[in-house]
Amino acid sequence: MLIPIQIDFSELSQEFTLSENEVHSLVSSSLNKIVDLFHQKLWTHLSELKKTREAYKNGLEFYSKGYNVREVVLVGFLPNAIESGLSPFDMKLGFQRSKKRHPKKGGGWYLTIPFRFAASTSLGESPMFSSKMPEEIHKIAKQLKKGESLTKGKIPTPFDQPGRREQIATNKKIYSTYVHKSSIFEGMIKSNQPKHEHYKTFRRVSDLSDPESWIHKGLKPRNFFGKTLNEITPIIPSLVDETIDKFLIARGH
């Protein structure tokens, strides 16, 4: 995102007889203050994110190019998808290109997808978790022994019911309603590592999977950059004035 900001120091330079280096220093300090303010305001919006917050933060890069150019760049597929939005898409198209897929005899492929669940007592905001377990499921899952999995008969209602994805309509395609084959908790296993209990399920996807399965709902655009820019734009003149005042005071004026 390119944000042109024009700061005219010509009159100030003439009035106080500033050298070129001093003007450059003043411009640089003003831009640094603006970037710092942008950074601070942007951070407040990121509280809206949960599991994707760290990914967005990691995608932020800040560059200084000369005394009069500062860049705030968002890099990476997921950070930009969060910022600008992402249309619904068929995840199977990506799975079939995965290096982890396995070929089937006679042609075709399959891939096993792990889903890790956060305990009901945790925040569950880490991107490693697909979702957070309800307390009712967590109580049962904690009792699982090594090699034992959570069977359908042990899953209480309504958590024993298959998940359901409603119809998704876009300008280019309509994805019909899809009902999963089983509860998302069925087949859950517990990994009994010291102080680190892991809960996982596994789902199989292949070239023969239902065409309406594994459809990602997409992401709504967050527009954090635009929101932040709108917030700081009215503040920029006073921020620059403050920077000028401090500069002149330090110079003895």
Buried (B, 14 or more C-beta within 10 A) or exposed (E): EEEEEEBEBEEBBEEBEBEEEBBBBBBBBBBEBBBEBBEEBBEEBBEEBEBBBEBBEEBBEEEEEEBBEBEBEBEBEBBBBBBEEBBBBBEBEEBBEEEEBEEEEEEEBBBEBEBBBBBBEEEBBEEEBBEBBBEBBBEBBEEBEEEEBBEEEBBEEEBBEEEEBEEBEEEEEEBEEBEBEBBBBBBBBBEEEEEEBBBBBEBEBBBEBBEBBBBBEEBEEBBBBEEBBEBBEEEBEEBBEEBBEEBBEEEEE
